[in-house]
Amino acid sequence: MKRELDLVIISDTHLGTYGCHARELGNYLKSIRPRILVLNGDILDIWQGRLAHFPPEHVRVVRRILKMAAEGTRVYYLTGNHDDALRRYTDFSAGNVHLRDKLVLQLHGQRYWIFHGDVFDLSIRYSRWLARLGGLGYDWLIRLNRWVNRWRQRMGKPRMSFAERLKYRIKEAVRFVHDFEATAIRLAAEKGYDYVVCGHIHRPLIRREEIDGRTVTYMNAGDWVENLTALECKGGRWRLFRYDEAAFDGLHPHLRIAEAAPEIPTGEALVRRVMG
């Protein structure tokens, strides 16, 4: 039985890279039926030019999203820094799929301001080559992390995130994350929004803060590289979903995404798979 939800927000799936947990993401998407699905940036990792790595499980995620749209879910794809090549097509719509840079929603009497958040990252705005170099290093760290986690799971130990541990042990990274969240909350309060929703920093969080007498809720959907998280709303109540493999062990076979096949489609074959 699929869970009926008003709104689901996911971000930073990085489809097209080795770090993306596409099988788990596919399982999650098959388990829900949201009225609105917001893809809050860095869904396709076009920035690093790695779409040649697009195995069948990544294709299945794209097809699952398109199927959800065909069945009535309104899908908003908001661009991020890793898929900023799509920004030239902003305001494009096809059926229930809408491409935007940011989104303003009115839901249950509350105003929502949703965007990826890379606009706050000075390294991307002014030193793109440095940001891309850092992205390559991050990609290799995630690949090593996945190999280590396979062994940890075989030994019955939980996953661990190298990137998350590094982020919170480096003073500058901690300051950047704090400044990112504080800036988003302050701007949302100034603009009269009740909620501000971002991605980008791969830190899943729901946080309420009062600014000049106005309560603003900051939310971040996290990612599907390190944390495997999403934001879910039902009846005006929000929760942070965290993927648990054990919870999906009992899924009906038709609701489960199979393990990746060895075939890796590229070029025209990839287009035929997605559209076909």
C-alpha positions in Angstrom: 0.0 0.0 0.0 1.4 3.3 -1.0 1.5 6.2 1.5 -0.7 9.1 0.5 1.1 12.4 1.1 0.3 16.1 0.4 3.9 17.2 -0.4 7.3 15.4 -0.7 10.6 17.2 -1.2 13.8 15.5 -2.1 17.1 17.1 -3.2 20.7 16.2 -4.1 20.2 12.8 -5.6 23.1 13.3 -7.9 21.9 10.8 -10.5 24.7 10.1 -12.9 27.4 9.7 -10.2 28.7 6.6 -8.4 27.6 8.1 -5.1 23.9 8.1 -5.8 21.8 5.5 -3.9 19.4 5.1 -6.9 18.1 1.7 -5.9 17.1 2.9 -2.4 15.6 6.1 -3.9 13.6 4.0 -6.4 12.3 1.9 -3.6 11.2 5.0 -1.7 9.5 6.6 -4.7 7.5 3.4 -5.3 6.2 3.5 -1.8 4.6 6.9 -1.9 1.8 8.7 -3.8 2.3 12.5 -3.2 0.0 15.2 -4.5 3.1 17.4 -5.1 6.7 16.2 -5.6 9.5 18.9 -5.4 12.9 17.9 -6.7 15.0 20.6 -5.1 18.2 20.7 -7.2 21.2 18.6 -8.0 18.9 15.8 -9.2 20.9 15.1 -12.3 24.7 15.6 -11.9 25.3 17.3 -15.2 28.0 19.6 -13.7 30.7 17.0 -13.6 29.8 15.6 -17.0 29.3 12.2 -15.7 26.0 11.2 -17.3 27.9 8.5 -19.1 27.6 6.7 -15.8 23.8 6.1 -15.9 23.1 2.5 -15.1 19.6 1.0 -15.3 18.7 1.8 -11.7 19.3 5.5 -12.4 17.1 5.2 -15.5 14.4 3.6 -13.4 14.3 6.5 -11.0 13.8 9.0 -13.9 11.0 6.8 -15.4 9.4 6.4 -11.9 9.2 10.2 -11.5 7.7 10.5 -15.0 5.2 7.8 -14.2 4.2 9.6 -11.0 3.6 12.8 -13.1 1.5 10.8 -15.6 -0.6 9.4 -12.8 -1.4 12.9 -11.4 1.4 14.0 -9.2 2.5 17.6 -9.8 6.3 17.5 -10.2 8.5 20.6 -9.8 12.1 20.3 -10.8 14.1 23.1 -9.3 17.6 23.6 -10.6 20.8 23.5 -8.5 24.4 24.0 -9.1 25.1 20.5 -10.4 22.2 20.8 -12.9 22.5 24.5 -13.6 22.8 23.8 -17.4 19.0 23.4 -17.2 18.5 27.0 -16.0 18.4 28.2 -19.6 15.1 26.3 -19.9 13.5 27.8 -16.7 9.7 28.1 -16.8 9.4 25.1 -19.2 6.4 22.9 -18.4 5.2 19.7 -20.0 2.0 18.2 -18.5 2.5 17.8 -14.8 6.3 18.4 -14.9 7.5 22.0 -14.3 11.1 23.3 -14.5 11.8 26.2 -12.2 14.7 27.9 -10.4 12.6 28.5 -7.2 9.1 27.8 -6.1 6.6 29.7 -3.9 3.7 27.6 -2.5 0.7 28.3 -0.4 -0.1 25.2 1.7 -2.4 24.9 4.7 -2.4 28.7 5.1 1.4 28.9 5.2 3.8 30.5 2.6 6.7 28.3 1.4 9.9 29.5 -0.3 11.7 26.6 -1.9 15.0 26.8 -3.7 18.3 24.8 -3.9 20.5 27.3 -2.0 23.7 27.4 -4.1 23.1 31.2 -4.4 24.6 31.4 -0.9 27.8 29.5 -1.9 30.5 32.0 -2.8 32.8 29.3 -4.1 30.3 28.5 -6.8 29.4 32.0 -7.7 33.0 33.4 -7.9 35.4 30.4 -8.2 33.5 27.8 -10.2 36.7 25.9 -11.2 37.6 25.5 -7.5 34.1 24.3 -6.7 34.3 21.7 -9.5 37.7 20.5 -8.3 36.2 20.1 -4.8 33.2 18.2 -6.3 35.6 15.7 -8.0 37.3 15.1 -4.6 34.0 14.6 -2.9 32.9 12.1 -5.6 36.0 9.9 -4.9 35.4 10.2 -1.2 31.8 9.0 -1.6 33.0 6.0 -3.8 35.4 5.0 -1.1 32.7 5.5 1.5 30.3 3.2 -0.3 32.9 0.4 -0.5 33.6 0.7 3.3 29.8 0.7 4.1 29.3 -2.5 2.2 31.8 -4.2 4.5 30.2 -2.5 7.6 26.8 -3.8 6.6 28.1 -7.3 6.1 29.5 -7.2 9.6 26.1 -5.9 10.9 27.3 -2.4 11.6 25.4 0.8 10.5 26.4 3.0 7.7 28.8 5.9 8.4 29.4 9.0 6.3 33.0 10.1 5.8 31.9 13.4 4.3 29.6 14.3 7.2 32.4 13.5 9.8 34.8 15.7 7.9 32.3 18.5 7.6 31.7 18.8 11.3 35.4 18.4 12.3 36.5 21.3 10.0 35.8 24.7 11.6 35.3 26.5 8.3 32.8 23.9 7.1 30.8 24.1 10.4 30.7 27.9 10.0 29.6 27.7 6.4 26.7 25.4 7.3 25.6 27.6 10.2 25.8 30.8 8.0 23.9 29.1 5.2 21.0 28.2 7.5 21.0 31.6 9.3 21.0 33.5 6.0 18.1 31.4 4.6 16.0 32.0 7.8 16.8 35.8 7.9 15.9 36.3 4.3 12.7 34.3 4.6 11.6 36.4 7.6 12.3 39.6 5.7 10.2 38.4 2.8 7.3 37.3 4.9 7.6 33.5 4.4 6.6 31.0 7.0 8.8 28.2 5.6 12.1 28.2 3.7 13.3 24.9 2.2 16.7 24.3 0.8 19.1 21.6 -0.3 22.8 21.9 -1.3 24.6 21.3 2.0 23.5 17.7 2.4 22.3 18.3 6.0 18.7 17.1 6.6 17.0 19.3 9.2 13.8 20.8 10.4 14.4 23.9 12.6 12.1 26.7 13.9 13.4 30.1 14.8 11.9 33.4 15.7 13.2 36.5 13.9 11.8 39.9 14.9 8.6 38.4 16.2 8.1 36.1 13.2 8.5 32.4 13.4 10.2 30.8 10.4 10.7 27.1 9.9 13.9 26.2 8.0 13.9 22.8 6.4 16.5 20.9 4.4 15.7 17.7 2.6 19.2 16.3 2.8 20.4 14.0 0.0 20.5 10.5 -1.5 24.3 10.2 -1.4 25.1 10.3 2.3 21.9 10.6 4.3 19.1 9.1 2.2 16.4 11.5 3.4 13.3 13.3 2.3 10.8 15.8 3.7 7.2 14.6 3.9 4.0 16.6 4.6 0.6 15.1 5.5 -2.3 17.3 6.8 0.0 20.2 7.5 2.4 18.1 9.6 6.0 17.7 8.5 8.4 14.9 9.2 12.0 14.1 8.1 12.0 10.6 6.4 15.2 8.5 6.7 15.5 5.5 4.5 15.9 2.2 6.4 16.7 -0.9 4.4 15.0 -3.1 6.9 11.7 -1.3 6.5 11.7 -2.2 2.8 12.7 -5.8 3.2 9.0 -6.7 3.4 8.0 -4.9 0.2 5.9 -6.7 -2.4 8.3 -7.6 -5.3 6.5 -5.2 -7.6 7.3 -2.3 -5.2 11.0 -3.1 -5.1 13.7 -1.8 -7.4 15.9 -4.6 -8.6 19.7 -4.6 -8.1 21.6 -2.9 -11.0 22.1 -5.0 -14.1 25.5 -5.0 -15.7 24.2 -3.2 -18.8 25.1 0.5 -18.9 23.1 2.4 -21.5 24.6 5.6 -23.1 23.8 8.0 -25.8 20.7 7.1 -27.9 20.2 3.9 -25.9 19.8 6.0 -22.8 17.3 8.3 -24.4 15.2 5.4 -25.7 15.1 3.8 -22.2 13.9 7.1 -20.5 11.4 7.9 -23.2 10.4 4.4 -24.1 
